[in-house]
Amino acid sequence: MNRHEFLRGIHRVYRPRTYLEIGVNDGRSLALSRVPSIAVDPAFKVVTSISCDVHLVKQTSDAFFARKDPLLHLRPGRNPFRALARRDPLGLLGADPRLELSFIDGMHLFEFALRDFMNVERHARWNSVIVLDDMLPRNVDEAARDRHTGAWTGDVYKVAEVLRRFRPDLLVVEVDTKPTGVVAVFGADPSSTVLKQNYDAILAEYVTEDPQDVPEEVLARKRAVAPEALLGAGFWSGLVRARNLSRPRSAFPGLRRQIERVTG
């Protein structure tokens, strides 16, 4: 299963009401969305039909998140097609919309991907789903910061290690998608400042010159779960229910255990 098939599956089982994409490129992943969406890319070249109400942002993700109200497009009353109202007839999203599904596929350098995660998390909930692309390089050359291969992941794989080390409250799941894997993150906490407080120290430790020292467990995908197994698991209905009923974060540990039974 490739990344687009996996994303299509998440849209199906999680049924997000809002969607954010960082790194649009030709629009193939954005074309999967049917809900109010924001897509950010300083040089997108969309050649695919789009079937959602989308705000295409021709900016870097840093510049986008520096806006006073980056999620303005998702606010009720700001949507000319009222797609949000149709998807949320009971007003469960409230006046302060949150990002329910986010796909990060921007600049393939560790510090950019980490910042993208930090910015997305600030606008998410604990029951949101954040997916990062190109997290499982197949060899050291693909993981180079200085691109010299066709397929290129850069060193964004390090984000998973940093999240596990500094944010054990999150559940970080590596998924064995073709060709270069993704990571799904559950349990976002928009109030957390741990990454922000440690950002400079993290960069000083993790931004290193090529060749990158890619752990064998990453190259061999030892932790990666089959995408079919994750999508077919039973926890999704509970996650959707918790989201729709605005259940507090105290509900996450139970759902986390359900997810961990799938991921090992």
C-alpha positions in Angstrom: 0.0 0.0 0.0 1.4 3.4 -0.9 1.0 6.6 1.0 -1.9 7.8 -1.1 -3.8 4.6 -0.5 -3.0 4.8 3.2 -4.3 8.4 3.3 -7.4 7.4 1.5 -7.9 4.7 4.1 -7.6 7.2 7.0 -10.1 9.5 5.4 -12.5 6.5 5.2 -12.1 5.2 8.8 -11.5 8.4 10.6 -13.9 10.7 8.6 -12.1 14.0 9.5 -14.1 17.2 9.3 -11.1 19.4 8.6 -7.9 18.6 6.8 -4.5 20.3 6.5 -1.7 19.4 4.1 1.8 20.8 4.1 3.5 20.1 0.8 0.9 20.0 -2.0 3.1 19.3 -5.1 0.7 18.0 -7.8 -2.3 17.7 -5.6 -2.7 13.9 -5.6 -3.0 13.6 -1.8 -5.1 16.8 -1.5 -7.6 15.2 -4.1 -8.5 12.7 -1.4 -10.1 15.2 0.8 -13.9 15.9 0.8 -14.0 18.3 3.7 -12.9 21.9 4.3 -9.2 21.9 3.8 -6.1 24.1 3.9 -3.1 23.2 1.6 0.2 25.0 2.1 3.1 24.9 -0.4 5.3 27.8 -1.7 5.5 26.3 -5.2 2.5 23.9 -5.7 1.7 22.7 -9.2 -1.7 21.1 -8.9 -2.7 19.1 -11.9 -5.3 17.0 -10.3 -9.0 17.7 -9.9 -9.8 18.8 -6.3 -13.2 18.0 -4.8 -13.1 19.9 -1.5 -13.5 23.5 -0.4 -9.8 24.3 -0.1 -7.7 27.3 0.7 -4.5 27.0 -1.4 -1.8 28.9 0.4 1.3 29.7 -1.7 3.6 30.3 1.2 6.1 28.4 3.4 4.5 26.6 6.3 6.5 28.9 8.7 4.9 32.0 7.1 1.5 30.4 7.1 1.5 29.5 10.8 2.8 33.0 11.6 -0.5 34.4 10.4 -2.7 35.9 13.1 -5.5 33.4 12.3 -4.1 30.6 10.1 -7.3 28.5 10.3 -9.6 31.4 9.3 -10.8 29.4 6.3 -12.2 26.7 8.6 -14.2 28.9 10.8 -18.0 28.7 10.6 -19.4 31.6 8.6 -16.2 32.0 6.6 -17.0 29.1 4.3 -19.0 30.2 1.3 -20.1 26.7 0.5 -21.1 25.9 4.1 -19.4 22.5 3.7 -18.3 22.7 7.3 -21.9 23.2 8.5 -23.0 20.1 6.5 -20.2 18.0 8.0 -20.9 19.4 11.5 -24.7 19.9 11.8 -24.6 19.9 15.6 -21.9 22.5 15.8 -19.4 20.1 17.5 -16.4 21.8 16.0 -17.3 25.0 17.7 -16.2 28.6 16.9 -12.5 27.6 17.3 -11.8 25.0 14.6 -9.1 22.4 15.1 -7.1 20.4 12.6 -8.5 16.8 12.7 -6.3 15.2 10.1 -3.0 16.7 9.0 -0.5 15.4 6.4 3.1 16.8 6.7 5.1 16.4 3.5 7.0 19.6 3.3 10.7 20.4 3.2 12.6 17.1 3.8 15.0 18.4 6.5 14.6 17.4 10.1 14.3 20.9 11.6 11.5 21.9 9.1 9.5 18.7 9.7 9.9 19.1 13.5 8.6 22.8 13.3 5.7 21.7 11.1 4.7 19.1 13.7 5.0 21.6 16.5 2.8 24.1 14.6 0.2 21.6 13.6 0.0 20.2 17.1 -0.8 23.7 18.4 -4.0 23.6 16.3 -5.0 20.0 16.9 -6.8 18.1 19.7 -5.7 14.9 21.5 -8.0 12.9 19.2 -6.6 14.4 16.0 -4.4 12.4 13.6 -1.1 13.8 12.3 0.7 11.9 9.5 4.3 12.6 8.5 5.5 11.4 5.1 8.9 9.9 4.0 9.8 8.7 7.5 11.4 5.4 6.6 14.3 5.9 4.2 15.5 2.7 2.5 19.2 3.6 2.6 21.6 6.2 3.9 21.8 8.0 0.5 18.0 8.6 0.6 18.3 10.1 4.1 21.0 12.6 3.1 20.3 16.3 3.9 22.0 17.2 0.7 19.9 15.6 -2.0 21.8 13.5 -4.5 19.2 10.7 -5.3 16.0 10.5 -7.2 13.8 9.3 -4.3 14.7 11.5 -1.3 13.5 11.5 2.3 16.1 13.7 3.9 16.7 13.3 7.6 13.0 13.8 8.7 13.1 10.2 10.1 14.7 11.8 13.2 11.4 13.4 14.1 10.0 10.0 15.3 13.0 9.5 17.6 12.7 13.0 19.0 9.0 12.6 19.7 9.5 9.3 21.5 12.3 10.8 23.6 10.9 14.2 24.5 7.1 13.5 24.2 6.4 10.0 25.6 2.8 11.3 26.1 2.4 10.9 22.3 1.9 7.6 20.5 4.2 7.5 17.4 3.4 4.7 14.9 5.7 3.9 12.0 3.7 2.6 9.0 5.2 0.4 6.3 3.8 2.2 3.2 5.6 2.3 -0.1 8.0 3.6 -1.0 9.4 5.5 2.0 7.0 5.0 4.9 4.9 7.3 7.0 4.5 7.9 10.7 1.1 8.5 12.3 1.0 10.4 15.6 -1.9 10.1 18.1 -2.5 12.0 21.3 -1.6 15.5 20.3 -1.4 18.1 23.2 -1.7 21.7 21.9 -0.8 22.9 25.4 2.6 21.2 25.5 5.7 23.4 25.3 8.3 20.7 25.7 9.5 20.8 22.1 9.5 24.6 22.0 11.5 24.8 25.1 14.1 22.3 23.9 14.1 23.2 20.2 17.5 24.7 20.0 19.1 21.9 22.0 17.4 19.3 19.9 18.7 20.9 16.7 22.2 21.1 18.1 22.1 17.4 18.8 20.2 16.1 15.8 21.2 18.2 12.8 24.4 16.5 11.6 26.5 16.5 8.5 26.1 13.8 5.8 26.3 10.8 5.8 23.5 10.4 8.3 23.7 7.7 10.9 20.4 6.1 10.1 19.5 3.4 12.8 19.2 -0.1 11.4 15.8 -0.4 12.9 14.6 2.4 10.7 16.2 1.0 7.5 14.8 -2.5 8.3 11.4 -1.0 9.4 11.5 -3.2 12.5 8.9 -1.1 14.3 6.7 -0.5 11.3 3.1 -1.8 11.3 1.4 -2.9 8.1 -0.9 -0.2 6.9 -3.7 -2.7 6.3 -3.5 -3.8 9.9 -3.6 -0.2 11.3 -6.5 0.8 9.0 -8.4 -2.4 9.8 -8.1 -2.0 13.6 -11.1 -1.5 15.9 -9.9 1.6 17.7 -11.0 4.0 14.9 -14.6 4.0 15.9 -13.7 4.8 19.5 -11.4 7.6 18.3 -14.2 9.1 16.1 -16.7 8.8 19.0 -14.3 10.5 21.4 -13.8 13.3 18.9 -17.4 13.8 18.1 -18.4 13.8 21.8 -15.6 16.1 22.7 -14.3 13.7 25.4 -11.5 15.0 27.6 -7.9 13.9 27.2 -8.3 11.5 30.1 -10.0 9.2 27.5 -6.7 8.8 25.6 -4.9 6.2 27.7 -7.7 3.6 27.0 -7.6 4.3 23.3 -3.8 4.3 23.4 -3.8 0.8 24.7 -6.1 -0.3 21.9 -3.8 1.2 19.3 -0.7 -0.4 21.0 -2.3 -3.8 20.7 -2.1 -3.3 16.9 1.3 -1.8 16.8 3.0 -3.9 19.4 
